[in-house]
Each structure stands twice: as structure tokens, then as C-alpha cells.
Amino acid sequence: MEYCKANQIYLQAYASLGQGNLLKEEMFEQKAQELGVTPSQFLLRWAVQQDIGVIPRSSKPDRILENSQLFHFDISTNVMQHIKQMDKNIHYAWDPSDIR
């Protein structure tokens, strides 16, 4: 992240919701409920709050609307840091470390 910021590279998320797997994480469900948002809104906001672009996809109009409503709440610094420390090094799509 720091390298990208220092070199004016804008990160774009891919599979922002972990292909649905992250929506099942209990901590994300709990924090989303505390903020009065859905787990998908919480996860998308987490990325946006770090200046990571997100393009969630859905064929359902209600989900498209829901996923666009990310700017009426903030995730606290403590929660952001806690999530960062949860890194499990799991890739839900392709692994960018293989690119040469």
C-alpha cells in the first residue's frame, strides 16, 4: 500500500467480498450490525476507507443500491487496525505474487 501511494498507483480491489466468503466471517457480521449496515457495506467501506477502489457486481437492483451506500458511516481506526492484523494471506482470485 505504501509503495503504491508513494508512486501514485491507485489500487483496485478484485473480488472485494472474497467471492462471498468474507460475508460469513462472524467479526464482520458483528461490526456491520453495530454500525447498522450490511456485511457487504462494511467490507466495501473498509476498502474505500483505505483509498482502494471497489467495483462490486450484482445482478440484483437492491444489492447494487445497497453496495453504493457506503458513505454515511466510518469504521473506527481501532477496528481498521484489527482487520489489518487479521490478514490470513488468502487470495480469492489469482495470486499477484506470481506475476513477474
KEFINU-761128 format. One record per residue (C-alpha): residue in one letter; residue number from 1; x, y, z. Coordinates in steps of 0.02 Angstrom, whole numbers, plus 50000, padded with zeros to 5 digits. Each point is the difference from the previous one (the first is absolute). Layout:
BEGIN
[node 'A', NUM, [X, Y, Z]]
...
REM end
This chain:
BEGIN
[node 'M', 1, [50000, 50000, 50000]]
[node 'E', 2, [50137, 50123, 50048]]
[node 'Y', 3, [50095, 49965, 49839]]
[node 'C', 4, [49845, 50032, 49897]]
[node 'K', 5, [49962, 50163, 50089]]
[node 'A', 6, [50179, 50059, 49985]]
[node 'N', 7, [49998, 49963, 49813]]
[node 'Q', 8, [49825, 50064, 49965]]
[node 'I', 9, [49933, 49828, 49958]]
[node 'Y', 10, [49814, 49981, 50034]]
[node 'L', 11, [49950, 49828, 50064]]
[node 'Q', 12, [49843, 49918, 49934]]
[node 'A', 13, [49923, 49860, 50101]]
[node 'Y', 14, [49957, 49836, 49915]]
[node 'A', 15, [49874, 49884, 50082]]
[node 'S', 16, [49972, 50130, 50138]]
[node 'L', 17, [49885, 49885, 50097]]
[node 'G', 18, [50112, 49848, 49984]]
[node 'Q', 19, [49877, 49922, 49879]]
[node 'G', 20, [49874, 50004, 50142]]
[node 'N', 21, [50113, 49909, 50123]]
[node 'L', 22, [50040, 50156, 50102]]
[node 'L', 23, [49815, 50034, 50028]]
[node 'K', 24, [49996, 49846, 50113]]
[node 'E', 25, [50137, 50062, 50118]]
[node 'E', 26, [49919, 50025, 50170]]
[node 'M', 27, [50102, 50155, 50042]]
[node 'F', 28, [49945, 50088, 49841]]
[node 'E', 29, [49818, 49957, 50033]]
[node 'Q', 30, [50014, 50065, 50179]]
[node 'K', 31, [50087, 50164, 49954]]
[node 'A', 32, [49878, 50030, 49857]]
[node 'Q', 33, [49852, 49973, 50117]]
[node 'E', 34, [50075, 50124, 50126]]
[node 'L', 35, [50009, 50131, 49861]]
[node 'G', 36, [49827, 49959, 49934]]
[node 'V', 37, [50064, 49945, 49830]]
[node 'T', 38, [50014, 49836, 49906]]
[node 'P', 39, [50160, 49895, 50001]]
[node 'S', 40, [50026, 50041, 49816]]
[node 'Q', 41, [49986, 50187, 50035]]
[node 'F', 42, [50122, 49981, 50145]]
[node 'L', 43, [50129, 49907, 49895]]
[node 'L', 44, [49985, 50119, 49853]]
[node 'R', 45, [50016, 50150, 50116]]
[node 'W', 46, [50156, 49921, 50077]]
[node 'A', 47, [50082, 50000, 49828]]
[node 'V', 48, [49939, 50174, 49951]]
[node 'Q', 49, [50058, 50071, 50166]]
[node 'Q', 50, [50176, 49943, 49952]]
[node 'D', 51, [49986, 50086, 49829]]
[node 'I', 52, [49978, 49833, 49912]]
[node 'G', 53, [49877, 50005, 49856]]
[node 'V', 54, [49858, 49874, 50000]]
[node 'I', 55, [49884, 49946, 49862]]
[node 'P', 56, [49879, 49877, 50079]]
[node 'R', 57, [49893, 49904, 49879]]
[node 'S', 58, [49823, 49939, 50015]]
[node 'S', 59, [49854, 49967, 49886]]
[node 'K', 60, [49877, 50047, 50137]]
[node 'P', 61, [49946, 50184, 50000]]
[node 'D', 62, [49979, 50003, 50190]]
[node 'R', 63, [50177, 49936, 50026]]
[node 'I', 64, [50070, 50124, 49876]]
[node 'L', 65, [49917, 50141, 50096]]
[node 'E', 66, [50055, 49929, 50168]]
[node 'N', 67, [50181, 49984, 49942]]
[node 'S', 68, [50002, 50182, 49946]]
[node 'Q', 69, [49947, 50064, 50171]]
[node 'L', 70, [50171, 50003, 50084]]
[node 'F', 71, [50025, 50180, 50048]]
[node 'H', 72, [49881, 50028, 50145]]
[node 'F', 73, [50112, 49910, 50126]]
[node 'D', 74, [50183, 49981, 50047]]
[node 'I', 75, [50094, 49853, 50073]]
[node 'S', 76, [50102, 50048, 50153]]
[node 'T', 77, [50189, 50002, 49994]]
[node 'N', 78, [50006, 49861, 50131]]
[node 'V', 79, [49887, 49886, 49896]]
[node 'M', 80, [50097, 50040, 49841]]
[node 'Q', 81, [50162, 49951, 50088]]
[node 'H', 82, [49922, 49841, 50070]]
[node 'I', 83, [49945, 49947, 49826]]
[node 'K', 84, [50174, 50035, 49931]]
[node 'Q', 85, [50074, 49884, 50131]]
[node 'M', 86, [49879, 49861, 49947]]
[node 'D', 87, [50093, 49976, 49835]]
[node 'K', 88, [49993, 49815, 49959]]
[node 'N', 89, [50091, 50019, 49834]]
[node 'I', 90, [49853, 49921, 49909]]
[node 'H', 91, [49972, 50046, 49818]]
[node 'Y', 92, [49824, 49980, 49933]]
[node 'A', 93, [50048, 50022, 49819]]
[node 'W', 94, [50173, 49990, 49923]]
[node 'D', 95, [50158, 50025, 50101]]
[node 'P', 96, [50091, 50158, 49944]]
[node 'S', 97, [50164, 49942, 50076]]
[node 'D', 98, [50020, 49883, 49850]]
[node 'I', 99, [50012, 50145, 49879]]
[node 'R', 100, [50175, 50033, 49937]]
REM end
